[in-house]
Structures are given as structure tokens and as C-alpha cells.
Amino acid sequence: MASGLESLLEALQNSGMNTEGIGGKEGASSAEPGSAGNGGGGAGGRKGRGGKGGDVPHIDFSFLEEVHGPKSKAGWVILAIVAVLVIAAAYWWFHPAISLNSVDLWMFIGLICLILAAFFYMRRMAYKNGQGKFEKSPSKEKRSTVLMAIPLAVILVGVLGAVMSNAIIPGNAEKYSNVLQTDTLDFAQDIHEVNYSEIPVIDRDSAILIGDREMGSIPEYVSQFEISPLYSQINYKGTPVRVSPLNYADLFKWFTNREGGIPAYSLVNMTTQDAEIVRLGDNPIYYSQSEPLARNIDRYVQLKYPFYIFDELSFEIDEEGKPWWICPVRTFTIGLFGGYTIDRVILCNATTGECTEMSVGEVPQWVDRVYPAELLIEQYNWYGAYHNGWLNSFLGQEGVVRTTPGSDGSLGYNYIAKDDDVWVYTGVTSATADNSIIGFVLVNQRTQDSHFYSVSGATEESAQNSAEGQVQNLRYTATFPLLINVANQPTYFMALKDGSGLPKKFAMIDIQRYQNVAVGDTVADTQTAYEALLATNGVLSNETDLTDVEEKTGTITAMAQAVVEGNSHFYVVVDDENEMYDFPLPGLLNILKYKVGDQVTFTYLNTGGINQVYSIIGPDGEKQTATAENNSEEQAVDESAEQQAAA
């Protein structure tokens, strides 16, 4: 009677499995030389299966014999249907763009092509060597070679497309430098005087804190929804705000609330720091990024426009407060993957899902974000690197510039409101990225209009450090600066936040002379102190540049000299008032001609304390302004002032 092992081996052999060499009663004791069981290289042994006797080892392709497909046409049909369903489900879930410019699609195609190329390579070698049941067949070997070459050719096309997108290819550097057209303009003429209703005094992080705090006041929403971290900055009815939809708190909350949709969005006013949870009533948000299935906005728009490559979507509201998704469409101008920009936009109603396709030039005025900020900065850096050629971009680097980085090493930029649009602001520095700027650039997020202003001065990070130094005892941190026009001077404006992340003070810093720093509790107080500082240091050349300028005529009842931070000042009291007037020297030399009891006429900045005098008006109407042109005479002025005080 056969043993259990022999019965098993016999069953395996009947099933078609090769069991030669597996230890059995005979295999363990009577394996003949040259048989497969002892791994020898004799005539009866299969070459390469034991590697003895000097045989050359090679790959055994006999496993291909075991790969069987369905045994009937019905089986093949079922297999095809299952494959199609799996592919369709994967496409629906991952929804990649079907475009030759899609890097994700090429990665997927490349993976499939590598698998096919490897499979046909093994078939080719099997037909070439005649291994196993694969007999030598030059025709089948040739056919396998062709089938192997096709996926390799597809991979080569993708590689060539990537290479042709590189700036090193002749002519590409010029194309990259022209993706964003930038005009050079005059700052004082193009950037209007600051309007405090348009200055965002908080940044995105503070807006999130304020919005979350307001969300806590609506208990029926808190347990079901949370605010999305998007917080897009837009202009809403002429005011800079950040808006963000609510999200379903989790999958279970989505399941219980999906029929009613998302009932509200968060709106934070960036000038007043007021927050509001805007209820949508009968028109809730049904299409959002927190939807896991068909109404997921990314999936919904991509499947509706399968051949478009979308950039990052943004959430906005129109002038009536209705929610929309702004979906910019990428186009590539250099090779397969290079020089990308935006040429079309899909506007999707967040309530109905209705989509409207339009060109960039057709986008309505209320839309603020067509071009993402990161894209615009990258496009300007292409210009800065390649406008004098690719070779110059890393060798001579003549005229090579770049945008300034943020304090954390990421992109450094902010937004300003101008002409009812949102503009991206960033400084421009040299290729070596030192601590100074050669100017700054503003780019319109709706139209891609780009303006460069030539202003030398401190980088944003240096300005932040300077502002923090003014309040170092309070340990406040400065936000990334905004660019504003104060008295026709390019000025950094920033909030100073405490440890909780909320603004407590504000700072203004002269970009060209960043030691001129003014700090105040309100924006208006900060501007008044800043203008006084500019006037005192002789920065302003025209009295009309100032705000809050008043004229005063009175009798001097007291006057005294003091030296503050190395600069001489005369402090004057007029008509026994409680207020004092600061006459800086050497700018206002004519104050030395006056003494107690004389009548004096002057203009000053009303700062509500020690008022900064801007000019002295003599009896003949001649005006002397507080300029810094007489620095060489400062020592003589100080001596004369001391004699006057002694008398």
C-alpha cells in the first residue's frame, strides 16, 4: 500500500505539477546520476535546475506555462467586465485628468507600460531559448520584441516631453520669462494713499481663531459642523474679508446631515476683526470638499470636465452672498509639463452644482482668485531667473532676481486690496537673497496684471524683526507685512500679535529707512505717530503729503532744549496750554530766533500729546520745513541753542 507521502505526490503529478526531486522513498535513495533529483548536469537533467557540472545558469520561464486564462468565451467576457468595472471604480474614486499634460496620468501609464514591457521581455526570452513548453520560434520572438517595444516607446515619449519642458532647451528660457508680463510703474502714482477701510489688519491664522470663536456661539452647528481651513481672502462689497464654508464634522455627521446640506459659511472682516456665521436658509451648500461621494466638489468638477487639469479650487461669495467654487483650468505652454498658467475658469454654484465655463477675460468682477498666489510668484521667479538666458541664471547671474522668502523659509507674500481686486504682494531681492530688496511686485489674482516698483530697502523679515524689537518686552510677534502708501512713502504695515495669536498693536516701518518704526494701539494712532516720525526725520518733502496737519499761532510761554537719542529738540508751550510742540533740530533752525513772550506761527501734526512741528512760518510768510539738509551744521546749532537756554 502506498504511503501517505507517495499518495500526495501522485495526486500532485496527476494535477500537472512537476514533483521531480521532491524527497520520496525512491527519490531519497536511488536518484540516478544526471537526474533532476540530484541537481546534476547529466544528459537527463534540465539545464539550470541544479547549477552543477559547469552549466550556465539562466532564468526559468516555465512558470509562464502555469498562467492560464479562462477556458471559455463566457469566462473571458466575465473577466473583461470585472476589469472594466475595477478600472471605472478606480477612475471614479481617484478622478485623474485625462490629459497628456497630466503628470499623474503619465505616472500611471508609465507603471502599466513597465509591467507590460517586463512581461513581453520574458515571453521574448522564452521563445528565444525554447524553455519549458515554449518552443523556439523566431517569429514569436520577433512579435514579442515588437510588443515589448511599444510600451517602452510610450515611456520614451513621456521622458522626452519632460526633457523638452526644461529651461535648458534652447528657446525655453525666453518662453519661461514671458509667461508673466510685468510693467514697471511709479509707486506714488500707482498706489493710492492708504484707506483704512481697505487695510486687512489680521492675517489668515488670526482669521481662523476669530472664526472658530464665533462658531462656538452657535451650539446647533458646533456638534455637527466645523469650519473649513480654506479661508479665501476676497473683496466683498469693497471690504477685504476671508470666507470659508462649514464642513461636516465627520463621516457619521455627513450621513445624518447630507440631505439638508451645509447650512452656513464663515465670514471674517479683516479690517474690523468682526466675524459672522452667515446662514444660507433654503439654499445650503451641497457641493463641498467634505462630501465623500458624488457631491465632492473636486470629484464632481473633474468628472464633469475629464480632459481639464484643474489647479487648486477656491471658495468665494458673490456680491449677493451666494457661495461659489472657483475652479481654474491649467494650460501648459512649454513641452508637456512646463510653463503652466491659467486660461479658463469653471464657476460652480455651491448650492445647485451648475457650472459655467469661461475664459479668463470673461470672469466677472466679483471673482477675486483666478490665479493662485503660489503660481503667480513662481511665474515671476521664472522671469527673474531667465530673462537674460538660461546660462546666465546660474553662472553670471547678471540681473537675476527672485521674490523674498517668508520668515519660515516658505514663500513670502501677502494680499492688498486695489481697484476692487485682490493683488498678491511680495518683495524682490537679488539672486543671493540678502537682507535688502530692490523693489516689490504686485500681481492681480483675477487678471494676471503684474506691476514692479523699484524701491530699495529692507526685506519683510528685517522689517518684522525691527517691529518686534520695539515691543520686545511684550514678546509680540509680527505678521508678514502689507505694502501701503503713507504720505507717498512705501511703507510696511503689520500687526503685532500676542501669544494667543490675536493682534494687540500695529506697526508701520519706512521701507527705505527701516529704523523709522512707529507702533500704536490702533491703525489711526500708528499712522499719526509714523507721519510725525517721517516729518521729524526730514523724510517728507511736501506738507501736502501729511494728514492731520494743523496751523497754530500763539505766544511762547515756555521753551526748553533736550537731546533725544542723539538728536536736539526744542519743546515749546504756547499760550499756557497743556500741550507741547516739538521743534526738531537742525531742521527748524528758525526756532532759535524766538524767545519766551514772542509770537510764533507754525504747522504741526496733531498727535494728541507732544505734537510734532513740521514747519515755522516767519512774519514775511517764509516757511522753513523740518528737513535734514543741515546735518553738517548740527554741532553749531547745539552750541547756539545752549547759549540761548543760558540767557
C-alpha positions as CSV (number, residue, x, y, z in Angstrom):
1,M,0.0,0.0,0.0
2,A,1.4,3.4,-0.9
3,S,2.4,5.7,1.9
4,G,0.7,9.0,2.5
5,L,3.5,11.0,1.0
6,E,3.5,8.9,-2.1
7,S,-0.2,9.3,-2.5
8,L,0.2,13.1,-2.2
9,L,3.0,13.1,-4.8
10,E,0.9,11.1,-7.1
11,A,-2.1,13.4,-6.7
12,L,0.1,16.4,-7.4
13,Q,1.5,14.7,-10.5
14,N,-2.0,14.0,-11.8
15,S,-2.8,17.7,-11.3
16,G,0.0,18.6,-13.7
17,M,2.6,19.7,-11.1
18,N,6.3,18.7,-11.7
19,T,7.3,16.8,-8.5
20,E,10.7,15.6,-9.6
21,G,13.3,16.0,-6.9
22,I,10.9,16.1,-4.1
23,G,12.1,13.6,-1.5
24,G,10.3,10.2,-1.6
25,K,11.1,6.7,-1.0
26,E,12.9,6.4,-4.2
27,G,13.9,10.0,-4.5
28,A,15.9,9.8,-1.3
29,S,17.9,6.6,-2.0
30,S,18.0,5.8,-5.7
31,A,18.3,9.1,-7.5
32,E,20.4,8.3,-10.6
33,P,23.3,10.5,-11.6
34,G,22.1,13.0,-14.1
35,S,18.5,13.0,-13.0
36,A,16.7,16.2,-11.9
37,G,16.5,15.0,-8.3
38,N,20.2,15.3,-7.6
39,G,20.7,18.6,-9.4
40,G,23.3,17.1,-11.6
41,G,24.2,18.3,-15.0
42,G,23.9,15.0,-16.9
43,A,22.1,14.3,-20.1
44,G,18.8,13.6,-18.3
45,G,18.9,16.8,-16.1
46,R,17.2,20.0,-17.1
47,K,19.8,22.7,-17.6
48,G,20.0,25.3,-14.9
49,R,17.8,23.5,-12.4
50,G,20.7,22.5,-10.1
51,G,23.6,24.5,-11.4
52,K,26.1,21.7,-11.1
53,G,28.6,20.4,-13.6
54,G,29.5,23.8,-15.1
55,D,26.1,24.5,-16.6
56,V,25.4,28.3,-17.3
57,P,22.5,29.4,-15.1
58,H,19.7,31.3,-16.7
59,I,16.1,32.4,-15.9
60,D,13.5,29.6,-16.0
61,F,10.4,30.9,-17.7
62,S,8.4,27.7,-17.2
63,F,6.2,29.5,-14.7
64,L,4.5,31.2,-17.7
65,E,3.1,27.8,-18.5
66,E,1.0,27.9,-15.4
67,V,-0.7,31.2,-16.3
68,H,-4.0,30.1,-17.7
69,G,-6.8,32.3,-18.8
70,P,-10.5,31.5,-18.8
71,K,-11.3,28.2,-20.6
72,S,-14.3,29.7,-22.4
73,K,-15.5,32.8,-24.2
74,A,-18.0,33.4,-21.4
75,G,-15.1,33.4,-18.9
76,W,-13.2,35.9,-21.0
77,V,-16.3,38.2,-21.1
78,I,-16.8,38.0,-17.4
79,L,-13.1,38.8,-16.8
80,A,-13.3,41.7,-19.2
81,I,-16.4,43.1,-17.4
82,V,-14.8,42.8,-14.0
83,A,-11.6,44.5,-15.3
84,V,-13.7,47.4,-16.7
85,L,-15.7,47.8,-13.5
86,V,-12.5,47.8,-11.4
87,I,-10.9,50.4,-13.7
88,A,-14.1,52.5,-13.8
89,A,-14.4,52.4,-10.0
90,A,-10.7,53.4,-9.6
91,Y,-11.1,56.3,-12.1
92,W,-14.3,57.5,-10.3
93,W,-12.6,57.5,-6.9
94,F,-9.2,59.0,-7.9
95,H,-10.6,61.0,-10.9
96,P,-7.3,61.8,-12.6
97,A,-7.4,64.3,-15.5
98,I,-7.3,62.6,-18.9
99,S,-4.7,64.8,-20.5
100,L,-1.3,64.3,-22.0
101,N,-0.2,67.2,-19.8
102,S,-1.1,65.4,-16.6
103,V,1.9,64.2,-14.7
104,D,-0.3,61.9,-12.6
105,L,-1.7,60.2,-15.8
106,W,1.8,59.7,-17.2
107,M,3.0,58.1,-13.9
108,F,0.1,55.7,-14.1
109,I,0.7,55.0,-17.8
110,G,4.4,54.5,-17.1
111,L,3.7,52.0,-14.4
112,I,1.5,49.9,-16.7
113,C,4.0,50.2,-19.5
114,L,6.8,48.9,-17.4
115,I,4.7,45.9,-16.4
116,L,3.8,45.2,-20.0
117,A,7.4,45.6,-21.2
118,A,8.7,43.2,-18.5
119,F,6.0,40.6,-19.4
120,F,6.8,40.7,-23.1
121,Y,10.5,40.6,-22.4
122,M,10.1,37.4,-20.5
123,R,8.0,36.0,-23.4
124,R,10.7,37.0,-25.9
125,M,13.4,35.2,-23.9
126,A,11.2,32.1,-23.5
127,Y,10.7,31.9,-27.3
128,K,14.3,32.6,-28.0
129,N,15.7,29.9,-25.7
130,G,12.8,27.4,-26.1
131,Q,12.4,26.8,-22.4
132,G,9.7,24.5,-21.0
133,K,6.7,24.2,-23.3
134,F,7.8,27.3,-25.2
135,E,9.5,26.0,-28.3
136,K,12.0,28.1,-30.1
137,S,10.1,30.4,-32.5
138,P,11.9,33.3,-34.3
139,S,8.5,34.7,-35.5
140,K,7.0,34.7,-32.0
141,E,10.3,36.1,-30.6
142,K,10.1,38.9,-33.1
143,R,6.4,39.6,-32.3
144,S,7.2,39.7,-28.5
145,T,10.0,42.1,-29.3
146,V,7.6,44.5,-31.1
147,L,5.0,44.2,-28.3
148,M,7.8,45.0,-25.8
149,A,9.0,48.0,-27.8
150,I,5.5,49.6,-27.8
151,P,5.2,50.4,-24.1
152,L,8.9,51.4,-24.0
153,A,8.2,53.9,-26.8
154,V,5.3,55.3,-24.8
155,I,7.6,55.8,-21.8
156,L,10.2,57.4,-24.0
157,V,7.6,59.9,-25.3
158,G,6.8,60.9,-21.7
159,V,10.5,61.3,-20.9
160,L,11.1,63.4,-24.0
161,G,8.1,65.6,-23.1
162,A,9.6,66.2,-19.7
163,V,13.0,67.0,-21.1
164,M,11.5,69.4,-23.7
165,S,9.8,71.2,-20.8
166,N,13.2,72.1,-19.2
167,A,14.6,75.6,-19.4
168,I,17.9,74.3,-20.6
169,I,16.4,73.5,-24.1
170,P,17.3,76.4,-26.5
171,G,14.4,78.9,-26.6
172,N,12.7,77.7,-23.5
173,A,14.3,80.2,-21.1
174,E,12.8,83.1,-23.1
175,K,9.4,81.4,-23.1
176,Y,9.5,80.9,-19.3
177,S,10.5,84.6,-18.8
178,N,7.5,85.7,-20.8
179,V,4.8,83.7,-19.1
180,L,4.1,86.7,-16.8
181,Q,4.4,90.1,-18.4
182,T,5.4,92.7,-15.8
183,D,5.3,96.5,-16.2
184,T,7.5,98.9,-14.2
185,L,5.4,101.7,-12.6
186,D,5.9,104.6,-10.2
187,F,4.8,103.8,-6.6
188,A,3.4,107.2,-5.6
189,Q,1.4,107.5,-8.8
190,D,0.0,103.9,-8.9
191,I,-0.5,103.1,-5.3
192,H,-3.1,105.5,-3.7
193,E,-2.9,106.8,-0.2
194,V,-3.9,104.3,2.4
195,N,-7.6,103.8,3.0
196,Y,-8.1,102.2,6.4
197,S,-11.4,100.6,5.3
198,E,-9.3,98.5,2.9
199,I,-6.3,97.5,5.2
200,P,-6.5,93.9,6.4
201,V,-5.2,94.2,10.0
202,I,-5.2,90.4,10.6
203,D,-3.7,87.5,8.8
204,R,-5.2,84.1,8.0
205,D,-4.2,82.5,11.3
206,S,-5.9,85.2,13.3
207,A,-9.0,85.0,11.0
208,I,-9.2,81.2,11.8
209,L,-9.1,81.9,15.5
210,I,-11.8,84.6,15.3
211,G,-14.0,82.5,13.0
212,D,-13.7,79.5,15.4
213,R,-14.6,81.7,18.3
214,E,-17.8,82.9,16.5
215,M,-18.6,79.3,15.6
216,G,-18.7,78.4,19.3
217,S,-21.6,80.8,19.8
218,I,-23.9,78.7,17.6
219,P,-24.4,75.4,19.6
220,E,-26.7,73.7,17.0
221,Y,-23.8,73.9,14.4
222,V,-20.9,73.1,16.7
223,S,-21.8,69.4,17.2
224,Q,-22.4,68.8,13.6
225,F,-20.1,71.0,11.6
226,E,-16.7,72.6,11.7
227,I,-15.2,75.5,9.7
228,S,-13.1,74.5,6.7
229,P,-9.5,75.7,6.9
230,L,-9.7,77.3,3.4
231,Y,-10.4,81.0,4.4
232,S,-10.0,82.5,1.0
233,Q,-9.3,86.3,1.0
234,I,-11.6,88.3,-1.2
235,N,-13.1,91.7,-1.6
236,Y,-16.7,91.7,-0.5
237,K,-18.6,94.9,-1.1
238,G,-15.4,96.9,-1.1
239,T,-14.0,95.3,2.1
240,P,-11.3,92.7,2.5
241,V,-12.8,89.6,4.1
242,R,-11.9,85.9,4.5
243,V,-14.7,83.4,3.8
244,S,-14.8,79.6,4.4
245,P,-17.6,77.1,4.2
246,L,-18.5,74.8,7.0
247,N,-17.6,71.1,6.8
248,Y,-19.3,68.0,8.0
249,A,-17.6,67.2,11.4
250,D,-17.1,63.5,10.4
251,L,-18.5,60.7,8.3
252,F,-21.4,60.0,10.6
253,K,-22.4,63.7,10.7
254,W,-22.3,63.8,6.9
255,F,-24.6,60.8,6.7
256,T,-27.2,62.4,9.1
257,N,-27.0,65.9,7.6
258,R,-26.3,65.3,3.8
259,E,-30.0,65.8,2.9
260,G,-30.1,69.2,4.4
261,G,-26.6,70.2,3.1
262,I,-24.2,72.6,4.7
263,P,-26.3,75.5,6.2
264,A,-23.7,78.3,6.5
265,Y,-20.3,79.7,5.9
266,S,-17.9,81.8,8.0
267,L,-17.1,85.4,7.1
268,V,-14.3,87.4,8.9
269,N,-13.9,91.1,8.3
270,M,-10.2,91.7,8.2
271,T,-10.4,95.4,9.0
272,T,-12.8,95.4,11.9
273,Q,-11.9,91.8,13.1
274,D,-15.7,91.1,13.2
275,A,-16.8,87.5,12.4
276,E,-20.1,86.2,11.3
277,I,-21.6,82.8,10.6
278,V,-23.8,83.5,7.5
279,R,-26.8,81.2,7.4
280,L,-27.9,80.2,3.9
281,G,-31.5,79.3,4.6
282,D,-33.2,77.4,1.8
283,N,-30.1,77.5,-0.4
284,P,-27.4,75.5,1.5
285,I,-24.1,74.2,0.2
286,Y,-24.5,70.8,-1.3
287,Y,-21.2,70.6,-3.2
288,S,-18.1,70.8,-0.9
289,Q,-14.7,69.3,-0.2
290,S,-16.1,67.5,2.9
291,E,-18.5,65.5,0.7
292,P,-17.0,62.0,0.4
293,L,-19.0,60.8,-2.7
294,A,-20.6,62.2,-5.8
295,R,-21.0,65.8,-4.5
296,N,-17.4,66.1,-3.5
297,I,-16.6,69.3,-5.4
298,D,-13.1,68.2,-6.7
299,R,-14.6,64.9,-8.0
300,Y,-17.7,66.5,-9.3
301,V,-15.9,69.1,-11.4
302,Q,-13.2,66.8,-12.6
303,L,-15.7,64.1,-13.8
304,K,-17.8,66.8,-15.5
305,Y,-14.7,68.1,-17.3
306,P,-12.5,65.0,-17.6
307,F,-10.0,66.5,-20.0
308,Y,-9.2,69.6,-18.0
309,I,-6.4,69.8,-15.4
310,F,-7.6,71.9,-12.5
311,D,-5.5,74.0,-10.2
312,E,-6.4,74.5,-6.5
313,L,-10.1,75.3,-6.1
314,S,-11.1,78.3,-4.0
315,F,-14.4,79.2,-2.2
316,E,-15.9,82.7,-2.8
317,I,-19.1,84.5,-2.5
318,D,-20.7,87.0,-5.0
319,E,-22.0,90.4,-4.1
320,E,-25.3,88.9,-3.0
321,G,-23.6,86.5,-0.6
322,K,-24.2,83.3,-2.7
323,P,-21.5,80.6,-2.4
324,W,-19.4,79.6,-5.4
325,W,-16.4,77.4,-6.2
326,I,-13.8,79.0,-8.5
327,C,-12.1,76.2,-10.5
328,P,-9.1,77.5,-12.6
329,V,-8.0,75.3,-15.5
330,R,-4.3,74.8,-16.2
331,T,-2.7,75.1,-19.6
332,F,0.9,74.2,-20.5
333,T,2.9,76.4,-22.9
334,I,6.4,74.7,-22.9
335,G,6.8,71.0,-23.7
336,L,4.4,68.6,-22.0
337,F,4.7,69.9,-18.4
338,G,6.4,73.3,-18.5
339,G,5.3,77.0,-18.3
340,Y,1.8,76.3,-17.0
341,T,-0.7,79.1,-16.5
342,I,-4.5,79.6,-16.3
343,D,-6.5,80.1,-19.5
344,R,-10.1,79.1,-18.5
345,V,-12.2,79.1,-15.4
346,I,-15.2,77.0,-14.3
347,L,-17.6,78.7,-11.9
348,C,-19.6,76.1,-9.9
349,N,-22.6,77.1,-7.9
350,A,-22.1,75.5,-4.5
351,T,-25.8,75.0,-4.0
352,T,-27.0,73.7,-7.3
353,G,-23.8,72.3,-8.9
354,E,-24.5,74.3,-12.0
355,C,-21.2,75.1,-13.8
356,T,-20.3,77.9,-16.2
357,E,-17.2,77.8,-18.3
358,M,-15.5,81.0,-19.4
359,S,-12.1,82.4,-20.5
360,V,-10.1,84.5,-18.0
361,G,-11.1,87.7,-19.7
362,E,-14.8,86.9,-19.2
363,V,-14.6,86.3,-15.5
364,P,-16.9,88.7,-13.6
365,Q,-15.6,91.5,-11.4
366,W,-16.7,89.9,-8.1
367,V,-14.4,86.9,-8.7
368,D,-11.1,87.6,-6.9
369,R,-9.0,84.5,-7.2
370,V,-8.4,83.0,-10.7
371,Y,-4.6,82.7,-10.4
372,P,-3.3,81.1,-7.2
373,A,-0.7,83.2,-5.3
374,E,1.9,80.4,-5.5
375,L,1.5,80.2,-9.2
376,L,2.0,84.0,-9.7
377,I,5.1,84.0,-7.6
378,E,6.5,81.0,-9.5
379,Q,5.8,82.8,-12.8
380,Y,7.6,86.0,-11.6
381,N,10.6,83.9,-10.4
382,W,10.7,82.4,-14.0
383,Y,11.1,85.9,-15.3
384,G,13.6,86.8,-12.6
385,A,15.8,83.8,-13.4
386,Y,15.6,83.5,-17.2
387,H,15.1,87.0,-18.7
388,N,18.8,87.1,-19.5
389,G,19.0,83.5,-20.7
390,W,19.4,80.1,-19.1
391,L,23.2,80.1,-18.8
392,N,23.1,83.4,-17.0
393,S,20.7,82.1,-14.5
394,F,23.3,80.1,-12.6
395,L,26.7,81.4,-13.9
396,G,27.0,85.1,-14.4
397,Q,23.6,85.8,-12.7
398,E,23.6,89.3,-14.1
399,G,20.2,90.9,-13.3
400,V,18.9,87.6,-11.8
401,V,16.3,88.4,-9.1
402,R,13.8,86.4,-7.0
403,T,10.9,87.0,-4.6
404,T,11.7,87.3,-1.0
405,P,11.1,84.2,1.2
406,G,9.0,84.2,4.3
407,S,10.4,84.0,7.8
408,D,9.8,80.2,7.9
409,G,11.6,79.6,4.6
410,S,8.3,79.3,2.6
411,L,7.0,81.7,0.0
412,G,6.7,85.2,1.5
413,Y,3.7,87.1,0.3
414,N,0.6,88.9,1.3
415,Y,-2.5,90.4,-0.2
416,I,-3.7,94.0,-0.7
417,A,-6.9,95.4,-2.0
418,K,-6.6,97.7,-5.0
419,D,-9.2,98.7,-7.6
420,D,-11.7,96.3,-6.1
421,D,-9.4,93.4,-6.8
422,V,-7.0,91.3,-4.7
423,W,-3.4,91.7,-5.5
424,V,-0.5,89.4,-4.4
425,Y,2.4,91.4,-2.9
426,T,5.9,90.2,-2.4
427,G,9.4,91.8,-2.3
428,V,12.0,91.3,-4.9
429,T,15.7,90.7,-3.9
430,S,18.9,89.7,-5.7
431,A,19.8,86.1,-6.5
432,T,21.9,85.9,-3.4
433,A,18.8,86.7,-1.3
434,D,20.5,89.2,1.0
435,N,18.7,91.3,3.6
436,S,17.6,94.1,1.2
437,I,15.2,94.4,-1.6
438,I,15.5,96.1,-5.0
439,G,11.7,96.6,-5.3
440,F,8.5,94.8,-5.0
441,V,5.9,93.3,-7.3
442,L,2.1,93.4,-7.2
443,V,0.1,90.8,-9.3
444,N,-3.6,90.8,-9.8
445,Q,-5.1,87.4,-9.0
446,R,-8.0,87.9,-11.4
447,T,-6.4,89.4,-14.5
448,Q,-2.7,88.5,-14.0
449,D,-1.7,92.1,-14.4
450,S,1.8,92.5,-12.9
451,H,3.5,95.7,-11.7
452,F,7.0,96.2,-10.5
453,Y,8.1,99.2,-8.3
454,S,11.7,100.0,-7.9
455,V,12.3,100.7,-4.2
456,S,15.5,99.8,-2.3
457,G,15.1,99.0,1.3
458,A,14.7,96.3,3.9
459,T,13.2,92.8,3.3
460,E,10.0,91.9,5.0
461,E,11.8,89.7,7.5
462,S,14.1,92.5,8.5
463,A,11.1,94.8,9.0
464,Q,9.4,92.2,11.1
465,N,12.4,91.9,13.3
466,S,12.6,95.7,13.6
467,A,9.0,95.9,14.7
468,E,9.3,93.1,17.2
469,G,12.3,95.0,18.6
470,Q,10.1,97.9,19.5
471,V,7.9,95.7,21.8
472,Q,10.5,93.1,22.8
473,N,9.4,93.4,26.4
474,L,5.9,92.2,25.4
475,R,7.2,89.4,23.2
476,Y,4.7,90.1,20.5
477,T,5.3,88.5,17.0
478,A,4.8,90.4,13.8
479,T,2.7,89.2,10.9
480,F,4.0,89.2,7.4
481,P,3.9,92.9,6.3
482,L,1.5,94.5,3.9
483,L,2.6,97.2,1.5
484,I,0.8,100.5,1.9
485,N,1.2,104.2,0.8
486,V,1.6,106.6,3.7
487,A,2.4,110.2,2.8
488,N,3.6,108.9,-0.6
489,Q,6.1,106.8,1.1
490,P,6.2,103.0,0.5
491,T,5.5,101.6,4.0
492,Y,5.4,98.2,5.6
493,F,2.3,97.7,7.8
494,M,1.9,94.7,10.2
495,A,0.1,93.6,13.2
496,L,1.8,92.6,16.4
497,K,0.2,89.5,17.9
498,D,0.3,88.2,21.5
499,G,0.8,84.6,22.5
500,S,-2.9,83.8,21.8
501,G,-2.5,84.8,18.1
502,L,-4.6,87.9,18.2
503,P,-3.4,91.5,17.2
504,K,-2.6,93.8,20.1
505,K,-0.7,96.6,18.5
506,F,0.2,97.7,15.0
507,A,3.5,98.9,13.4
508,M,4.5,101.0,10.4
509,I,8.0,100.9,9.0
510,D,9.7,103.0,6.3
511,I,10.8,100.5,3.7
512,Q,13.8,102.6,2.6
513,R,14.8,103.6,6.2
514,Y,13.6,100.8,8.3
515,Q,14.9,102.3,11.5
516,N,11.9,104.6,11.3
517,V,9.4,102.4,13.2
518,A,6.1,103.6,14.7
519,V,3.9,101.5,17.0
520,G,0.4,102.2,18.1
521,D,-2.7,100.6,19.7
522,T,-4.9,101.5,16.7
523,V,-4.2,101.9,13.0
524,A,-5.0,105.6,13.1
525,D,-2.7,106.2,16.1
526,T,0.1,104.3,14.3
527,Q,-0.3,106.4,11.2
528,T,-0.2,109.6,13.1
529,A,2.9,108.6,15.0
530,Y,4.5,107.3,11.8
531,E,3.9,110.6,9.9
532,A,5.3,112.5,12.8
533,L,8.4,110.3,12.7
534,L,8.8,110.9,9.0
535,A,8.4,114.7,9.4
536,T,10.9,114.8,12.3
537,N,13.5,112.9,10.3
538,G,13.1,115.0,7.2
539,V,11.7,112.2,5.1
540,L,8.7,114.2,3.8
541,S,9.4,116.9,1.3
542,N,5.9,118.2,0.9
543,E,3.4,119.3,3.6
544,T,0.5,118.1,1.5
545,D,1.8,114.5,1.9
546,L,0.7,114.7,5.5
547,T,-2.7,114.1,7.1
548,D,-3.9,115.8,10.3
549,V,-1.7,118.9,9.7
550,E,-2.8,122.0,11.6
551,E,-1.6,125.6,11.8
552,K,-1.0,127.3,15.1
553,T,-0.3,131.0,16.1
554,G,0.3,131.9,19.7
555,T,2.7,133.4,22.3
556,I,5.5,131.3,23.6
557,T,5.1,130.9,27.4
558,A,7.8,128.3,27.9
559,M,10.6,126.6,26.0
560,A,13.4,124.2,26.7
561,Q,16.0,122.1,24.9
562,A,16.6,118.4,25.2
563,V,18.7,115.7,23.4
564,V,16.7,112.6,22.5
565,E,18.6,109.6,21.0
566,G,21.4,111.9,19.9
567,N,19.1,114.5,18.2
568,S,18.4,118.0,19.5
569,H,14.8,119.1,20.1
570,F,13.2,122.3,21.3
571,Y,10.0,121.8,23.3
572,V,7.7,124.8,23.3
573,V,4.5,125.7,25.2
574,V,2.2,128.2,23.6
575,D,-0.5,130.3,25.4
576,D,0.0,128.2,28.6
577,E,-1.7,125.2,27.0
578,N,-1.3,121.7,28.3
579,E,0.1,120.5,25.0
580,M,3.8,120.8,24.0
581,Y,5.2,121.2,20.5
582,D,8.4,119.5,19.4
583,F,10.7,121.5,17.1
584,P,13.4,119.1,15.8
585,L,16.9,120.4,15.1
586,P,18.7,121.1,12.9
587,G,15.7,121.1,10.6
588,L,13.9,124.0,12.2
589,L,16.7,126.4,12.8
590,N,14.5,129.5,13.0
591,I,13.2,128.5,16.4
592,L,16.5,129.8,17.7
593,K,15.3,133.4,16.7
594,Y,12.4,133.1,19.2
595,K,12.3,133.5,23.0
596,V,9.6,133.4,25.7
597,G,7.0,136.1,25.0
598,D,7.4,136.1,21.2
599,Q,4.6,135.2,18.9
600,V,5.2,132.3,16.6
601,T,3.3,130.6,13.7
602,F,3.9,127.0,12.8
603,T,2.3,123.9,11.3
604,Y,2.2,120.6,13.2
605,L,0.9,117.1,13.3
606,N,-1.7,116.7,15.9
607,T,-0.6,113.5,17.8
608,G,-2.7,114.2,20.9
609,G,0.4,114.5,23.1
610,I,3.7,116.1,22.2
611,N,2.8,117.4,18.8
612,Q,5.4,117.2,16.0
613,V,6.1,120.5,14.4
614,Y,6.5,120.4,10.6
615,S,7.3,124.0,9.7
616,I,7.8,127.5,11.1
617,I,6.2,130.4,9.2
618,G,8.0,133.7,9.6
619,P,6.4,137.2,9.7
620,D,7.1,137.6,5.9
621,G,5.3,134.3,5.2
622,E,8.5,132.4,4.5
623,K,8.2,128.8,5.6
624,Q,11.0,126.6,7.0
625,T,10.2,122.9,7.0
626,A,11.7,120.1,9.1
627,T,14.2,118.8,6.6
628,A,17.5,117.1,7.4
629,E,19.6,119.1,5.0
630,N,21.7,121.0,7.5
631,N,23.2,118.0,9.3
632,S,26.7,119.5,8.9
633,E,25.7,122.4,11.0
634,E,24.3,120.4,13.9
635,Q,27.2,121.0,16.2
636,A,27.0,124.8,15.7
637,V,23.2,124.7,16.3
638,D,23.6,122.8,19.5
639,E,26.1,125.4,20.8
640,S,23.9,128.2,19.9
641,A,20.9,126.5,21.5
642,E,22.9,126.1,24.7
643,Q,23.7,129.8,24.8
644,Q,20.0,130.7,24.1
645,A,19.0,128.5,27.0
646,A,21.6,130.0,29.4
647,A,20.4,133.6,28.5
